[in-house]
Amino acid sequence: MKERILRALRENSEGYVSGAALCEEFGVSRQAVWKNITALKENGYGIESVTNKGYRLVSVPDRLYGFDILSRLPKDCLCRKVEYFERLDSTNTKAKQLAELGEEEGTLVVAESQTAGKGRRGRGWDSESGVGIWMTLLLRPSLPPAKVSGITLLSALALTKALREICDVRAEIKWPNDVIVDKKKICGILTEMSSEENYIHYAVVGIGINVNTTRFPKEIEEIAGSVLGQTGIRVNRCDLLANTVKYFCRYYEQFNREQDLSSFIEDYNAVLANLGREVKVYYGMVENAAEEQTDTGIARGIDSEGALLVEIDGQIRRILSGEVSVRGLYGYV
């Protein structure tokens, strides 16, 4: 009920919504409406009540309540359920547990803080309370396991779209899925799955966004940033979260239908940080080699499978994500 009341108040932001109208719309008593309005106020929502006019939403708390997230999503959105926690070890871990128990696709796990957030290659992810977005979406795609990496690229693309819409910030993507603002990484994305040879039981896509973060561990402070730190704009976390989920769900459903990224190549390349610039490809150490193998070339965008096309010595080479990494010639970007 709180979700529906918030949606009604938000959709009528220019005026008041009468208690009678809410009763009629939801088929409940005035007492039920009043009880939920009171509960919203206790959650920190500023709701103005005026006799003979009704209710008006005047302020919202900086919290990631599930009912608030749902009230901001389109009614036909794939995400229809949010599991909200004050504190978790990892939203990915929780989402996988729910998946094993049969939880439906589109369930979103959100935490105000994490004690064991995970990054790429097993690295930790600092998840301070109250300043970032730590979330994981449970999916059950009808894709071959080899194509699941496309979901990760679309997650990054969804966040760049949400940032442009909410605060007119131009974010870019360092292939394959690091979202950067002004050359600093503000987001990490980790997709994990349970699968057989040709079938995905489920996938979870975890997204960690540094929104209003102001401090970082010394070992990452040179490359890590936040929306606030890079732009000076303090973003409403719930608004950014909901918009990111909205765009991701649209992209995901289209990708699930079409089975490749052809429809997204143009949009992705438009925000690809290294497009048309020199990059260095790191292949990792090979047996008996004295140093890591590398190549230098020009980034030419992605293909329909999400591979980065790099022109090396006049030839186009497809670089696949995984243990291979790509950086700018003179640094992270």
C-alpha positions in Angstrom: 0.0 0.0 0.0 2.8 2.4 0.8 4.2 1.9 -2.7 0.9 2.7 -4.3 0.3 5.8 -2.1 3.8 7.1 -2.9 3.2 6.6 -6.6 -0.1 8.5 -6.5 1.5 11.4 -4.5 4.5 11.5 -6.9 2.4 11.5 -10.0 0.4 14.5 -8.6 3.4 16.5 -7.4 1.9 19.8 -8.4 -1.1 19.5 -6.1 -2.9 17.6 -3.4 -4.4 14.1 -3.6 -7.6 13.8 -1.6 -8.0 11.0 0.9 -11.3 10.1 -0.8 -9.6 9.7 -4.2 -7.0 7.4 -2.7 -9.7 5.3 -1.0 -11.6 5.0 -4.3 -8.5 4.2 -6.3 -7.2 1.5 -3.9 -10.6 0.2 -2.7 -9.7 0.7 1.0 -11.1 2.7 3.9 -10.0 6.2 5.0 -8.5 4.6 8.1 -6.3 2.4 5.9 -5.0 5.3 3.9 -4.4 7.4 7.1 -2.5 4.4 8.6 -0.2 4.1 5.7 0.4 7.9 5.4 1.3 7.8 9.1 3.7 4.9 8.4 5.4 6.8 5.6 5.9 9.8 7.8 7.5 7.6 10.4 9.8 6.4 7.6 10.9 10.0 7.1 8.7 11.1 4.3 7.5 14.7 4.5 3.7 14.5 3.7 1.6 17.7 4.1 -2.0 17.1 5.1 -4.6 19.9 4.5 -8.2 19.6 5.4 -10.5 19.5 2.3 -7.5 19.3 0.0 -5.7 16.0 0.9 -2.1 15.0 1.0 1.0 16.3 -0.8 4.5 14.8 -0.9 7.0 17.5 0.1 10.2 15.6 0.9 11.7 12.1 0.9 14.4 10.5 3.1 17.8 9.4 1.7 16.9 5.8 2.1 16.6 2.9 -0.4 13.3 1.5 0.8 11.8 -1.2 -1.4 8.4 0.4 -1.6 9.9 3.7 -2.7 12.0 2.0 -5.5 8.9 0.2 -6.8 6.8 3.4 -6.7 9.3 5.0 -9.1 9.4 2.1 -11.6 7.0 1.7 -14.6 4.1 -0.6 -13.7 5.1 -3.0 -16.4 8.8 -3.2 -15.3 10.4 -6.7 -14.9 11.4 -5.7 -11.4 8.2 -6.1 -9.2 9.8 -7.1 -5.9 12.5 -5.6 -3.7 14.2 -7.2 -0.8 15.6 -4.4 1.4 18.2 -4.9 4.1 20.0 -2.4 6.4 23.2 -4.6 6.2 24.3 -7.7 4.3 27.5 -9.4 3.6 26.9 -9.2 -0.2 23.8 -8.5 -2.2 25.0 -11.0 -4.8 25.3 -13.7 -2.2 21.8 -13.0 -0.9 20.4 -13.0 -4.5 21.9 -16.3 -5.2 20.4 -17.8 -2.1 17.0 -16.5 -3.1 17.5 -17.9 -6.6 18.2 -21.4 -5.2 15.0 -21.1 -3.3 13.0 -20.4 -6.4 12.6 -16.7 -6.2 11.1 -15.1 -9.3 13.0 -13.3 -12.0 13.2 -9.5 -11.5 13.6 -9.7 -7.7 16.0 -6.9 -6.6 18.1 -7.2 -3.5 19.2 -3.8 -2.0 21.4 -3.1 1.1 22.3 0.2 2.8 25.7 -1.4 3.5 27.7 -4.5 2.7 30.4 -6.2 4.8 31.8 -8.4 2.1 31.0 -6.7 -1.2 32.7 -8.4 -4.2 34.4 -6.9 -7.2 36.0 -8.4 -10.3 38.5 -11.2 -9.9 37.5 -11.7 -6.2 38.6 -8.2 -5.1 36.7 -6.5 -2.3 34.3 -3.6 -2.9 34.0 -1.0 -0.2 30.3 -0.5 0.6 29.9 2.4 3.0 26.4 2.9 4.5 24.2 5.8 3.3 26.3 7.1 0.4 26.2 4.5 -2.3 23.9 2.0 -4.1 24.6 -1.7 -3.5 22.1 -3.8 -5.4 21.7 -7.1 -7.2 19.0 -8.2 -9.7 18.0 -11.8 -10.1 17.5 -12.9 -13.7 16.6 -16.2 -15.4 17.6 -15.5 -19.0 16.9 -17.7 -22.0 20.4 -17.2 -23.3 23.3 -19.6 -23.9 25.8 -19.2 -21.0 28.5 -17.8 -23.4 26.3 -14.8 -24.0 25.7 -13.8 -20.4 28.5 -11.3 -20.5 26.3 -9.1 -22.6 24.1 -8.5 -19.5 27.1 -6.9 -17.8 27.7 -4.4 -20.6 24.0 -3.5 -20.7 24.1 -2.8 -16.9 26.9 -0.2 -17.5 24.9 1.3 -20.4 21.8 1.6 -18.2 23.7 3.6 -15.6 25.1 6.0 -18.1 21.6 6.6 -19.4 20.2 7.1 -15.9 22.9 9.6 -15.0 22.3 11.6 -18.1 18.5 11.7 -17.4 18.7 12.5 -13.7 21.5 15.1 -13.4 22.7 15.7 -17.0 26.1 14.0 -16.2 27.9 12.4 -19.1 29.3 9.1 -17.9 31.4 6.9 -20.0 32.3 3.2 -20.1 35.8 1.8 -19.9 35.2 -1.5 -21.7 33.6 -3.8 -20.7 31.7 -2.4 -17.8 33.5 0.1 -15.6 31.4 3.3 -15.5 33.6 6.4 -15.3 32.9 10.1 -14.7 35.7 12.6 -15.4 38.3 9.7 -15.6 37.3 8.2 -12.3 35.5 4.8 -11.8 32.2 5.3 -10.0 30.7 1.9 -10.5 31.5 -1.8 -10.4 29.4 -4.6 -11.9 29.7 -8.3 -11.2 27.5 -10.8 -13.0 27.5 -14.4 -11.7 25.5 -17.4 -12.9 24.5 -21.0 -12.2 24.5 -22.9 -15.4 24.9 -26.2 -17.3 26.6 -26.6 -20.6 23.7 -25.0 -22.6 21.3 -23.7 -20.0 21.4 -20.9 -17.4 19.5 -21.7 -14.2 19.8 -18.1 -13.1 22.1 -15.1 -13.2 22.6 -12.3 -10.7 23.9 -8.9 -11.7 25.4 -6.9 -8.9 25.9 -3.2 -9.3 27.8 -1.0 -6.8 27.6 2.7 -7.4 29.6 5.4 -5.5 26.9 8.1 -5.4 27.7 10.5 -2.6 30.9 8.9 -1.4 33.6 11.3 -0.3 36.5 9.0 0.8 38.2 6.0 -0.6 40.8 3.5 0.6 44.4 4.7 -0.2 45.0 1.8 -2.6 42.2 2.9 -5.0 41.8 6.6 -4.4 43.7 7.4 -7.7 41.1 5.6 -9.8 38.0 5.6 -7.7 35.5 8.5 -7.6 31.8 9.2 -7.0 29.0 11.1 -8.7 29.3 13.8 -6.0 33.0 13.9 -6.0 33.4 14.2 -9.7 30.5 16.6 -10.4 29.6 18.4 -7.1 26.0 17.1 -7.6 24.4 15.3 -4.6 22.0 12.8 -6.3 19.0 11.2 -4.7 20.1 7.6 -4.4 16.6 6.1 -4.8 16.0 8.1 -7.9 19.3 7.0 -9.5 18.7 3.3 -8.5 15.2 3.2 -9.9 16.2 4.8 -13.2 19.1 2.5 -13.6 16.9 -0.6 -13.0 14.3 0.8 -15.3 16.7 1.2 -18.3 18.4 -2.1 -17.5 15.2 -4.1 -17.5 14.2 -2.6 -20.9 17.6 -3.4 -22.3 17.7 -6.9 -20.8 14.3 -7.9 -22.1 15.3 -6.8 -25.6 18.6 -8.6 -25.4 16.9 -11.7 -24.2 14.6 -11.6 -27.2 17.2 -10.8 -29.8 20.1 -12.9 -28.3 22.8 -10.5 -29.2 23.9 -6.8 -28.8 23.3 -5.6 -32.3 20.6 -3.1 -31.3 22.9 -1.6 -28.6 26.2 -1.2 -30.5 25.6 2.4 -31.5 24.5 3.6 -28.0 27.4 1.7 -26.3 30.0 3.0 -28.6 28.7 6.6 -28.1 29.8 6.4 -24.4 32.9 4.1 -24.9 35.7 6.1 -23.2 38.5 4.8 -25.5 36.7 4.8 -28.8 39.1 5.8 -31.5 42.0 6.1 -29.0 45.1 4.0 -28.4 44.7 1.3 -25.8 47.0 -1.4 -24.4 45.7 -4.9 -24.2 47.0 -7.0 -21.3 46.8 -10.8 -21.8 48.3 -11.8 -18.5 51.4 -13.9 -17.8 52.1 -17.0 -19.9 54.3 -19.9 -18.9 58.1 -19.2 -19.1 57.5 -15.5 -20.0 59.5 -12.8 -18.2 56.7 -10.3 -18.3 53.0 -9.9 -19.1 52.0 -10.1 -22.8 50.6 -6.9 -24.2 49.5 -5.4 -27.5 48.9 -1.8 -28.4 46.2 -0.7 -30.9 43.2 1.6 -31.6 39.8 0.8 -30.0 37.1 0.6 -32.7 34.1 -0.2 -30.6 32.2 -3.4 -29.8 30.6 -6.0 -31.9 27.3 -7.9 -31.5 28.8 -10.3 -28.9 30.3 -7.5 -26.8 33.9 -8.1 -27.8 36.1 -5.0 -28.1 37.4 -4.5 -31.6 41.0 -3.3 -31.5 43.0 -2.4 -34.6 46.5 -3.8 -34.2 49.0 -3.5 -37.0 46.2 -2.8 -39.5 44.2 -5.9 -38.5 41.0 -5.9 -36.4 41.3 -8.2 -33.4 38.3 -9.2 -31.2 39.2 -8.8 -27.5 36.9 -10.9 -25.2 36.3 -9.9 -21.6 37.5 -12.2 -18.8 41.2 -12.4 -17.8 42.1 -9.9 -20.6 42.1 -6.3 -19.6 42.2 -3.1 -21.6 43.6 0.2 -20.4 44.4 3.6 -21.8 47.9 3.9 -23.1 49.0 6.2 -20.3 46.8 5.1 -17.4 43.5 3.6 -16.3 41.4 5.2 -19.0 
